[in-house]
Amino acid sequence: MAGVKAVIRLRCPAGVAKPGPAIGQALGPHGLNMMDFVKEFNAATQKMEPNSPIPVVLTAYANRTFSFVTKTPPTSYLVRKALGIDKGAQNPGDEIVGTLNMDQVAAIADVKKGDAHLANIPFDALCDSVIGTARSMGVLLADDVDDAASSSSSSSDEDDDGEPGR
């Protein structure tokens, strides 16, 4: 095989990628045929959920051939999909857009485990990573909601008879 000319990173919709400016501007300078890539990519991702954003690492060779590796969708996309929301919070510390439970976190981590670079990471660490991404988007964990409810009810300023404490 010829020498590597470039490594190109793209994000394309699974199964429905179309030749367009984004792909053309990335592949054109390296002399790669855009239609060949689109056909191969769509064939490789046809079993995935249509339109989910798939990161692609494409290696362009000097003889105008290429190879590519697809990865799993970004964690933020999977969190948004699990919650059925369009975007995360504008101010994640102040605004809450949804709540994930541990089953949803585990399902997202299970999907992410399919990436080759994450295969050797312990499952608990992947779950922690998903939780961190979710929190940065303004998403709470069901455990966080339970903890907040129990701490706010125990720190009430009222006595048992409903009167404010004196």
Residue frames as a rotation matrix with the C-alpha (Angstrom) as fourth column:
MET 1
0.584 0.812 0.000 0.00
0.812 -0.584 0.000 0.00
0.000 0.000 -1.000 0.00
ALA 2
0.046 -0.539 0.841 1.18
0.454 -0.739 -0.498 3.53
0.890 0.405 0.211 -0.74
GLY 3
-0.811 -0.455 -0.367 2.27
0.536 -0.327 -0.778 5.94
0.234 -0.828 0.509 1.98
VAL 4
0.139 0.870 -0.474 -0.23
0.959 -0.237 -0.154 7.81
-0.246 -0.433 -0.867 4.09
LYS 5
-0.410 -0.204 0.889 -0.96
0.588 -0.804 0.086 11.24
0.697 0.558 0.450 2.66
ALA 6
-0.624 0.274 0.732 -3.40
-0.573 -0.797 -0.191 12.49
0.531 -0.539 0.654 5.31
VAL 7
-0.702 0.537 -0.467 -5.67
0.702 0.633 -0.326 11.45
0.120 -0.557 -0.822 8.16
ILE 8
-0.708 0.553 0.440 -9.05
-0.307 -0.801 0.514 13.17
0.637 0.228 0.737 7.92
ARG 9
-0.837 0.493 -0.237 -11.67
0.452 0.380 -0.807 13.30
-0.307 -0.783 -0.541 10.67
LEU 10
-0.708 0.693 0.133 -15.31
-0.313 -0.477 0.821 13.70
0.633 0.540 0.555 9.63
ARG 11
-0.737 0.634 0.235 -18.71
0.002 0.349 -0.937 13.36
-0.676 -0.690 -0.258 11.22
CYS 12
-0.812 0.433 -0.391 -21.32
-0.458 -0.056 0.887 12.01
0.363 0.899 0.244 8.81
PRO 13
-0.008 0.886 0.463 -24.95
-0.953 0.133 -0.271 10.92
-0.302 -0.444 0.844 9.25
ALA 14
-0.656 -0.293 0.696 -25.22
-0.254 0.954 0.163 7.11
-0.711 -0.070 -0.700 9.40
GLY 15
-0.367 0.473 0.801 -26.60
0.631 0.759 -0.159 5.42
-0.683 0.447 -0.578 6.30
VAL 16
0.627 0.705 0.332 -27.68
0.737 -0.398 -0.547 8.62
-0.254 0.587 -0.769 4.56
ALA 17
-0.112 -0.733 -0.671 -24.46
0.216 -0.677 0.703 10.54
-0.970 -0.066 0.234 3.88
LYS 18
0.823 0.383 0.421 -24.67
0.508 -0.162 -0.846 12.62
-0.255 0.910 -0.328 0.70
PRO 19
-0.259 -0.906 0.333 -21.91
0.964 -0.266 0.027 14.14
0.064 0.328 0.942 -1.37
GLY 20
0.828 0.534 0.171 -21.84
0.509 -0.844 0.167 17.76
0.233 -0.051 -0.971 -0.39
PRO 21
0.563 -0.617 0.550 -19.58
-0.306 -0.773 -0.555 20.66
0.768 0.144 -0.624 0.50
ALA 22
0.611 -0.342 0.714 -18.56
-0.761 -0.006 0.648 19.35
-0.217 -0.940 -0.264 3.94
ILE 23
0.621 -0.370 0.691 -17.32
0.231 0.929 0.290 16.01
-0.749 -0.021 0.662 2.60
GLY 24
0.794 -0.275 0.542 -16.05
0.554 -0.038 -0.832 17.47
0.249 0.961 0.122 -0.68
GLN 25
0.677 -0.551 0.487 -13.92
-0.506 -0.830 -0.235 20.12
0.534 -0.087 -0.841 1.01
ALA 26
0.505 -0.498 0.705 -12.37
-0.636 0.337 0.694 17.49
-0.583 -0.799 -0.146 3.27
LEU 27
0.426 -0.286 0.858 -11.63
0.356 0.925 0.131 14.90
-0.831 0.250 0.496 0.57
GLY 28
0.975 0.094 0.204 -11.06
0.223 -0.315 -0.923 17.05
-0.023 0.945 -0.328 -2.54
PRO 29
0.623 -0.782 -0.024 -7.63
-0.782 -0.623 -0.016 18.47
-0.002 0.029 -1.000 -1.64
HIS 30
-0.142 -0.684 0.716 -6.33
-0.593 0.638 0.492 14.92
-0.793 -0.355 -0.496 -1.21
GLY 31
-0.570 -0.088 -0.817 -7.58
-0.815 0.191 0.547 13.75
0.108 0.978 -0.181 -4.60
LEU 32
-0.898 0.288 0.333 -10.16
0.136 0.901 -0.413 11.34
-0.419 -0.325 -0.848 -3.20
ASN 33
-0.699 0.714 0.032 -13.40
-0.003 -0.048 0.999 10.52
0.715 0.699 0.035 -4.98
MET 34
-0.715 0.472 0.515 -16.25
-0.696 -0.414 -0.587 11.78
-0.064 -0.778 0.625 -2.83
MET 35
0.272 0.895 -0.352 -18.84
-0.907 0.361 0.217 9.39
0.322 0.260 0.910 -4.30
ASP 36
-0.061 -0.368 -0.928 -16.69
-0.044 0.930 -0.366 6.33
0.997 0.018 -0.073 -3.56
PHE 37
-0.949 -0.309 0.058 -16.41
-0.050 -0.035 -0.998 7.36
0.311 -0.950 0.018 0.07
VAL 38
-0.421 0.862 0.284 -20.14
-0.902 -0.362 -0.236 8.13
-0.100 -0.355 0.930 0.40
LYS 39
0.343 0.559 -0.755 -21.12
-0.658 0.717 0.232 4.74
0.671 0.418 0.613 -1.09
GLU 40
-0.304 -0.543 -0.783 -18.71
0.203 0.766 -0.610 2.80
0.931 -0.344 -0.122 1.13
PHE 41
-0.953 -0.041 0.301 -19.67
-0.262 -0.390 -0.883 4.79
0.154 -0.920 0.361 4.24
ASN 42
-0.124 0.988 0.097 -23.41
-0.990 -0.130 0.058 4.34
0.070 -0.088 0.994 3.68
ALA 43
0.301 0.175 -0.937 -22.90
-0.317 0.945 0.074 0.60
0.899 0.275 0.340 3.11
ALA 44
-0.597 -0.642 -0.481 -20.85
0.260 0.412 -0.873 0.30
0.759 -0.646 -0.079 6.32
THR 45
-0.976 0.200 0.086 -23.41
-0.168 -0.441 -0.882 2.23
-0.138 -0.875 0.464 8.40
GLN 46
-0.501 0.840 -0.209 -26.69
-0.437 -0.037 0.899 0.96
0.747 0.542 0.385 6.93
LYS 47
-0.078 0.474 -0.877 -27.46
0.584 0.735 0.345 -1.14
0.808 -0.485 -0.334 10.02
MET 48
-0.825 -0.231 -0.516 -27.00
0.558 -0.482 -0.676 1.84
-0.093 -0.845 0.527 12.37
GLU 49
0.150 0.904 -0.399 -29.79
0.729 -0.374 -0.574 4.25
-0.668 -0.205 -0.715 13.26
PRO 50
0.086 -0.105 0.991 -30.27
0.914 -0.388 -0.121 6.55
0.397 0.916 0.062 10.24
ASN 51
0.484 0.026 0.875 -29.02
0.122 -0.992 -0.038 10.12
0.867 0.125 -0.483 10.64
SER 52
0.921 -0.271 -0.280 -27.10
0.270 -0.074 0.960 9.47
-0.281 -0.960 0.005 13.86
PRO 53
0.715 -0.688 -0.124 -23.81
-0.664 -0.612 -0.430 11.38
0.220 0.390 -0.894 13.67
ILE 54
0.894 -0.441 0.080 -20.96
0.410 0.877 0.250 8.93
-0.181 -0.191 0.965 13.17
PRO 55
0.484 -0.815 -0.317 -17.35
-0.653 -0.578 0.489 10.06
-0.582 -0.029 -0.813 13.65
VAL 56
0.950 -0.226 0.215 -15.10
0.312 0.696 -0.647 8.76
-0.003 0.682 0.731 10.87
VAL 57
0.262 -0.933 -0.246 -11.32
-0.404 -0.337 0.850 8.60
-0.877 -0.123 -0.465 10.76
LEU 58
0.979 0.112 0.168 -10.38
0.120 0.347 -0.930 8.42
-0.162 0.931 0.327 7.08
THR 59
0.081 -0.996 -0.042 -6.82
0.048 -0.038 0.998 7.65
-0.996 -0.083 0.045 5.99
ALA 60
0.937 0.159 -0.311 -5.93
-0.272 -0.227 -0.935 9.01
-0.219 0.961 -0.170 2.55
TYR 61
0.307 -0.846 0.436 -3.03
0.501 0.533 0.682 7.31
-0.809 0.009 0.587 0.75
ALA 62
-0.333 -0.579 -0.744 -0.67
-0.308 -0.679 0.666 8.80
-0.891 0.451 0.048 -1.83
ASN 63
-0.977 -0.046 0.208 -2.09
0.167 0.437 0.884 6.58
-0.132 0.898 -0.419 -4.61
ARG 64
-0.664 0.746 0.045 -5.54
-0.690 -0.636 0.347 8.23
0.287 0.199 0.937 -4.17
THR 65
-0.130 0.629 -0.767 -7.07
0.279 0.765 0.580 5.36
0.952 -0.138 -0.275 -2.26
PHE 66
-0.341 0.072 0.937 -8.48
-0.796 -0.552 -0.247 5.52
0.500 -0.831 0.246 1.26
SER 67
-0.391 0.356 -0.849 -9.58
0.554 0.827 0.092 3.46
0.735 -0.434 -0.521 4.21
PHE 68
-0.316 0.314 0.895 -11.80
-0.606 -0.793 0.064 4.55
0.730 -0.523 0.441 7.07
VAL 69
-0.755 0.120 -0.644 -12.86
0.546 0.659 -0.517 3.54
0.363 -0.742 -0.563 10.56
THR 70
0.022 0.821 0.571 -16.27
-0.155 -0.561 0.813 4.41
0.988 -0.106 0.115 11.96
LYS 71
-0.958 -0.275 -0.083 -16.82
0.060 0.090 -0.994 5.04
0.281 -0.957 -0.070 15.65
THR 72
-0.254 0.904 -0.345 -19.89
0.966 0.253 -0.049 5.16
0.043 -0.346 -0.937 17.87
PRO 73
0.354 0.450 0.820 -22.01
0.436 -0.855 0.281 8.34
0.827 0.258 -0.499 18.04
PRO 74
-0.591 -0.585 0.556 -20.86
-0.162 -0.588 -0.792 11.04
0.790 -0.558 0.252 20.48
THR 75
-0.733 0.267 -0.625 -21.93
0.671 0.430 -0.603 10.57
0.108 -0.862 -0.495 24.10
SER 76
-0.795 0.448 -0.409 -23.80
-0.203 -0.832 -0.516 13.88
-0.571 -0.328 0.753 24.07
TYR 77
-0.528 0.618 -0.582 -25.91
-0.732 0.016 0.681 12.63
0.430 0.786 0.444 21.12
LEU 78
-0.519 0.301 -0.800 -26.72
0.288 0.943 0.168 9.39
0.805 -0.143 -0.576 22.97
VAL 79
-0.818 0.228 -0.528 -27.70
0.489 -0.208 -0.847 11.31
-0.303 -0.951 0.058 26.13
ARG 80
-0.697 0.580 -0.422 -29.95
-0.626 -0.779 -0.037 13.66
-0.350 0.238 0.906 24.14
LYS 81
-0.475 0.505 -0.721 -31.52
-0.485 0.533 0.693 10.69
0.734 0.679 -0.008 22.36
ALA 82
-0.689 0.178 -0.703 -32.14
0.559 0.748 -0.358 8.84
0.461 -0.640 -0.615 25.66
LEU 83
-0.695 0.398 -0.599 -33.89
0.376 -0.509 -0.774 11.90
-0.613 -0.764 0.204 27.08
GLY 84
0.026 0.717 0.697 -35.69
0.999 0.014 -0.052 12.90
-0.047 0.697 -0.715 23.88
ILE 85
0.562 0.103 -0.821 -34.33
0.254 -0.966 0.053 16.46
-0.787 -0.238 -0.569 23.93
ASP 86
0.916 -0.169 0.364 -32.84
0.326 -0.217 -0.920 18.58
0.234 0.962 -0.144 21.14
LYS 87
0.064 -0.927 0.368 -30.01
0.031 -0.367 -0.930 20.19
0.997 0.071 0.005 23.08
GLY 88
-0.219 -0.263 -0.940 -28.43
0.912 0.288 -0.293 20.48
0.348 -0.921 0.177 26.49
ALA 89
0.607 0.462 -0.647 -28.76
0.729 -0.647 0.222 23.35
-0.316 -0.607 -0.729 28.94
GLN 90
0.633 -0.355 0.688 -27.56
0.205 -0.780 -0.592 26.84
0.746 0.515 -0.421 28.08
ASN 91
-0.051 -0.589 0.806 -26.27
-0.831 -0.423 -0.362 27.23
0.554 -0.689 -0.468 31.66
PRO 92
-0.023 0.085 -0.996 -25.59
0.015 0.996 0.085 23.67
1.000 -0.013 -0.024 32.90
GLY 93
-0.868 -0.349 -0.353 -25.00
0.331 0.123 -0.935 24.64
0.370 -0.929 0.009 36.55
ASP 94
-0.831 0.556 -0.033 -28.24
-0.410 -0.651 -0.639 26.61
-0.376 -0.517 0.769 36.82
GLU 95
0.026 0.851 -0.524 -30.55
-0.998 -0.008 -0.062 24.85
-0.057 0.524 0.850 34.38
ILE 96
-0.608 -0.133 0.783 -31.73
-0.214 0.977 -0.001 21.22
-0.765 -0.169 -0.622 34.33
VAL 97
-0.394 0.433 -0.811 -32.97
-0.918 -0.144 0.369 19.73
0.043 0.890 0.455 31.05
GLY 98
0.462 0.584 -0.667 -33.67
-0.531 0.785 0.320 16.17
0.711 0.206 0.673 32.17
THR 99
0.160 -0.347 0.924 -32.87
-0.902 0.329 0.280 13.22
-0.401 -0.878 -0.261 34.39
LEU 100
-0.005 -0.255 -0.967 -31.08
-0.621 0.759 -0.197 9.98
0.784 0.599 -0.163 33.51
ASN 101
0.796 0.159 0.584 -31.34
-0.567 0.534 0.627 6.79
-0.213 -0.830 0.515 35.52
MET 102
-0.088 -0.938 0.335 -28.50
-0.675 0.304 0.672 4.31
-0.732 -0.167 -0.660 35.94
ASP 103
0.203 0.210 0.956 -30.03
0.449 0.848 -0.281 1.87
-0.870 0.487 0.078 33.44
GLN 104
0.981 0.157 0.114 -29.86
0.177 -0.482 -0.858 4.57
-0.079 0.862 -0.500 30.74
VAL 105
0.478 -0.877 -0.046 -26.28
-0.832 -0.469 0.296 5.41
-0.281 -0.103 -0.954 31.72
ALA 106
-0.138 -0.520 0.843 -25.32
-0.224 0.845 0.485 1.73
-0.965 -0.122 -0.233 31.49
ALA 107
0.580 0.416 0.700 -26.98
0.563 0.417 -0.714 1.40
-0.589 0.808 0.008 28.08
ILE 108
0.951 -0.278 -0.134 -25.06
-0.302 -0.758 -0.579 4.43
0.059 0.591 -0.805 26.75
ALA 109
0.144 -0.947 0.288 -21.78
-0.845 0.034 0.533 3.11
-0.514 -0.320 -0.796 28.20
ASP 110
0.121 -0.031 0.992 -22.47
0.191 0.982 0.008 -0.26
-0.974 0.189 0.125 26.58
VAL 111
0.927 0.210 0.312 -22.81
0.348 -0.166 -0.923 1.43
-0.142 0.963 -0.227 23.17
LYS 112
0.729 -0.684 -0.037 -19.60
-0.681 -0.718 -0.145 3.43
0.072 0.130 -0.989 23.74
LYS 113
0.233 -0.651 0.722 -17.71
-0.401 0.612 0.681 0.24
-0.886 -0.449 -0.119 24.69
GLY 114
0.764 0.140 0.630 -17.93
0.448 0.588 -0.673 -0.70
-0.465 0.797 0.386 20.99
ASP 115
0.846 -0.527 -0.082 -15.20
-0.472 -0.667 -0.576 1.84
0.248 0.526 -0.813 20.14
ALA 116
0.556 -0.702 -0.445 -11.78
0.452 0.704 -0.547 0.24
0.698 0.104 0.709 19.79
HIS 117
-0.382 -0.787 0.485 -10.06
-0.004 -0.523 -0.852 2.96
0.924 -0.328 0.196 21.82
LEU 118
-0.113 0.406 0.907 -12.50
-0.941 -0.336 0.034 2.44
0.318 -0.850 0.420 24.72
ALA 119
0.454 0.373 -0.809 -12.50
-0.298 0.919 0.257 -1.37
0.840 0.124 0.529 24.72
ASN 120
-0.196 -0.646 -0.738 -9.93
0.534 0.561 -0.632 -1.68
0.823 -0.518 0.235 27.53
ILE 121
-0.702 0.028 0.711 -11.52
-0.482 -0.754 -0.446 0.88
0.524 -0.656 0.543 29.84
PRO 122
-0.907 0.380 -0.179 -13.46
0.403 0.665 -0.629 -0.61
-0.120 -0.643 -0.756 32.77
PHE 123
-0.268 0.905 0.329 -17.24
0.724 -0.036 0.689 -0.40
0.636 0.423 -0.646 32.46
ASP 124
0.375 0.384 -0.844 -17.55
0.885 -0.418 0.203 1.65
-0.275 -0.823 -0.496 35.68
ALA 125
-0.495 -0.644 -0.583 -15.14
0.383 -0.764 0.519 4.23
-0.780 0.034 0.625 34.26
LEU 126
-0.850 0.274 0.450 -17.20
0.404 -0.207 0.891 4.45
0.337 0.939 0.065 31.05
CYS 127
0.186 0.958 -0.220 -20.33
0.892 -0.071 0.446 4.99
0.412 -0.279 -0.868 33.15
ASP 128
0.123 -0.223 -0.967 -18.55
0.701 -0.670 0.244 7.75
-0.702 -0.708 0.074 35.07
SER 129
-0.877 -0.480 -0.005 -17.58
0.306 -0.567 0.765 9.38
-0.370 0.669 0.644 31.76
VAL 130
-0.447 0.809 0.382 -21.20
0.619 -0.029 0.785 9.26
0.646 0.587 -0.488 30.55
ILE 131
0.388 0.583 -0.714 -22.35
0.921 -0.276 0.275 10.78
-0.037 -0.764 -0.644 33.86
GLY 132
-0.315 -0.606 -0.730 -19.79
0.518 -0.754 0.403 13.58
-0.795 -0.251 0.552 33.53
THR 133
-0.939 0.022 0.344 -20.92
0.311 -0.372 0.874 14.37
0.147 0.928 0.343 29.99
ALA 134
-0.056 0.998 0.010 -24.56
0.795 0.038 0.605 14.35
0.604 0.042 -0.796 31.07
ARG 135
0.288 0.140 -0.948 -23.88
0.848 -0.498 0.184 16.71
-0.446 -0.856 -0.261 33.97
SER 136
-0.691 -0.613 -0.382 -22.02
0.346 -0.745 0.570 19.10
-0.635 0.262 0.727 31.67
MET 137
-0.791 0.495 0.360 -25.19
0.318 -0.170 0.933 19.21
0.523 0.852 -0.023 29.56
GLY 138
-0.635 0.576 0.514 -27.45
-0.752 -0.612 -0.243 20.09
0.174 -0.541 0.823 32.51
VAL 139
0.246 0.673 -0.697 -28.74
-0.359 0.732 0.580 16.54
0.900 0.107 0.421 33.00
LEU 140
-0.088 -0.206 0.975 -29.13
-0.995 0.055 -0.079 15.13
-0.038 -0.977 -0.210 36.50
LEU 141
-0.773 -0.122 -0.623 -28.84
-0.138 0.990 -0.022 11.53
0.620 0.069 -0.782 37.59
ALA 142
0.306 0.937 -0.166 -31.90
-0.038 0.186 0.982 9.97
0.951 -0.294 0.092 39.25
ASP 143
0.114 -0.354 -0.928 -29.67
0.925 0.380 -0.031 9.36
0.363 -0.855 0.370 42.32
ASP 144
-0.877 -0.458 0.145 -28.88
0.399 -0.863 -0.310 13.11
0.267 -0.214 0.940 42.45
VAL 145
-0.326 0.847 0.419 -32.59
-0.367 -0.522 0.770 13.96
0.871 0.097 0.482 42.38
ASP 146
0.497 0.494 -0.713 -33.32
0.399 0.600 0.693 11.47
0.771 -0.629 0.100 45.20
ASP 147
-0.295 -0.709 -0.641 -30.43
0.933 -0.070 -0.352 12.87
0.204 -0.702 0.682 47.29
ALA 148
-0.886 -0.025 0.464 -31.58
0.038 -0.999 0.018 16.46
0.463 0.034 0.886 46.75
ALA 149
0.062 0.992 0.110 -35.17
-0.251 -0.091 0.964 15.62
0.966 -0.087 0.244 47.72
SER 150
0.475 0.120 -0.872 -34.16
0.681 0.578 0.450 13.83
0.557 -0.807 0.193 50.90
SER 151
-0.551 -0.739 -0.387 -31.72
0.826 -0.417 -0.380 16.55
0.119 -0.529 0.840 52.00
SER 152
-0.754 0.315 0.577 -34.21
-0.161 -0.940 0.302 19.36
0.637 0.134 0.759 51.35
SER 153
0.336 0.931 -0.147 -36.96
-0.062 0.177 0.982 17.61
0.940 -0.321 0.117 53.32
SER 154
0.345 -0.250 -0.905 -34.68
0.872 0.441 0.211 16.98
0.347 -0.862 0.370 56.29
SER 155
-0.703 -0.667 -0.247 -33.38
0.711 -0.664 -0.233 20.54
-0.008 -0.339 0.941 56.43
SER 156
0.052 0.833 0.551 -36.79
0.606 -0.465 0.646 22.16
0.794 0.300 -0.529 56.64
ASP 157
-0.826 -0.333 0.454 -37.20
-0.062 -0.747 -0.662 25.29
0.560 -0.575 0.597 58.77
GLU 158
0.061 0.932 0.358 -40.53
-0.741 -0.198 0.642 24.09
0.669 -0.304 0.678 60.13
ASP 159
-0.691 -0.161 0.705 -41.21
-0.657 0.547 -0.519 22.09
-0.302 -0.821 -0.484 63.29
ASP 160
-0.933 0.334 0.130 -43.43
0.356 0.910 0.215 19.02
-0.046 0.247 -0.968 63.26
ASP 161
-0.153 0.941 -0.302 -46.51
0.657 -0.132 -0.742 21.18
-0.738 -0.312 -0.598 63.93
GLY 162
0.262 0.247 0.933 -45.95
0.945 -0.262 -0.196 23.29
0.196 0.933 -0.303 60.80
GLU 163
0.968 0.064 -0.242 -44.81
0.142 -0.936 0.321 26.38
-0.207 -0.345 -0.916 62.71
PRO 164
0.517 -0.843 0.148 -41.55
-0.099 -0.230 -0.968 28.06
0.851 0.486 -0.202 61.72
GLY 165
0.233 -0.532 -0.814 -38.65
0.879 0.473 -0.058 27.26
0.417 -0.702 0.578 64.05
ARG 166
0.870 0.137 0.474 -37.87
-0.030 -0.944 0.328 29.90
0.493 -0.300 -0.817 66.72
